[in-house]
Amino acid sequence: MNEFWKHHKLLVVGFIAACVLTSFLLISLIAGLVYWPKHRDAEMSGWMTIGYVAHSYGVEKEPLADALGVEMEIRRHLTLKSIADAEGIALPTLFEILQTAIDAERADK
């Protein structure tokens, strides 16, 4: 192994980097496969983002953002509570708006 390291350092470093990247992607895949099936159609809560709700309900996030009247690029990481506060509406009302948009998106599919 020492001879290989002496003559092919770049190859060894590249192989180790590929192994680390593959391990990271595999762990990410397994985590997603374990987490998301248990969180399908999760009850909406103020801590969630539009993207989380869209992923949980299996719809695109743009129609949800449009239903709330928010610019997706500007508010992509804001929580539903933050959006409700900024729009001056109650959180349950925001949930109803989102649910209506989700039902419309699912009906279109």
Contacts in CASP RR format, 6 or more apart in sequence:
PFRMAT RR
TARGET T0000
AUTHOR 0000-0000-0000
METHOD contacts of the structure
MODEL  1
MNEFWKHHKLLVVGFIAACVLTSFLLISLIAGLVYWPKHRDAEMSGWMTI
GYVAHSYGVEKEPLADALGVEMEIRRHLTLKSIADAEGIALPTLFEILQT
AIDAERADK
4 12 0 8 1.000
5 12 0 8 1.000
36 55 0 8 1.000
36 56 0 8 1.000
39 56 0 8 1.000
40 56 0 8 1.000
40 57 0 8 1.000
40 58 0 8 1.000
41 56 0 8 1.000
41 57 0 8 1.000
42 48 0 8 1.000
42 56 0 8 1.000
44 53 0 8 1.000
44 80 0 8 1.000
44 95 0 8 1.000
44 98 0 8 1.000
44 99 0 8 1.000
45 80 0 8 1.000
46 79 0 8 1.000
46 80 0 8 1.000
46 81 0 8 1.000
46 84 0 8 1.000
46 91 0 8 1.000
47 79 0 8 1.000
47 80 0 8 1.000
47 81 0 8 1.000
48 56 0 8 1.000
48 79 0 8 1.000
48 80 0 8 1.000
49 76 0 8 1.000
49 77 0 8 1.000
49 78 0 8 1.000
49 79 0 8 1.000
49 80 0 8 1.000
50 61 0 8 1.000
50 64 0 8 1.000
50 65 0 8 1.000
50 68 0 8 1.000
50 70 0 8 1.000
50 72 0 8 1.000
50 75 0 8 1.000
50 76 0 8 1.000
50 78 0 8 1.000
50 80 0 8 1.000
50 83 0 8 1.000
51 61 0 8 1.000
51 64 0 8 1.000
51 76 0 8 1.000
53 61 0 8 1.000
53 64 0 8 1.000
53 80 0 8 1.000
53 98 0 8 1.000
53 102 0 8 1.000
54 60 0 8 1.000
54 61 0 8 1.000
54 64 0 8 1.000
57 102 0 8 1.000
57 106 0 8 1.000
59 101 0 8 1.000
59 102 0 8 1.000
59 105 0 8 1.000
59 106 0 8 1.000
60 105 0 8 1.000
61 72 0 8 1.000
62 72 0 8 1.000
63 101 0 8 1.000
63 104 0 8 1.000
63 105 0 8 1.000
64 98 0 8 1.000
64 101 0 8 1.000
64 102 0 8 1.000
64 105 0 8 1.000
65 71 0 8 1.000
65 72 0 8 1.000
65 75 0 8 1.000
66 101 0 8 1.000
67 97 0 8 1.000
67 98 0 8 1.000
67 100 0 8 1.000
67 101 0 8 1.000
68 83 0 8 1.000
68 87 0 8 1.000
68 94 0 8 1.000
68 97 0 8 1.000
68 98 0 8 1.000
68 101 0 8 1.000
69 87 0 8 1.000
70 78 0 8 1.000
70 83 0 8 1.000
70 87 0 8 1.000
75 82 0 8 1.000
75 83 0 8 1.000
75 86 0 8 1.000
78 86 0 8 1.000
80 91 0 8 1.000
80 94 0 8 1.000
80 95 0 8 1.000
80 98 0 8 1.000
81 91 0 8 1.000
83 94 0 8 1.000
84 90 0 8 1.000
84 91 0 8 1.000
84 93 0 8 1.000
84 94 0 8 1.000
87 94 0 8 1.000
END
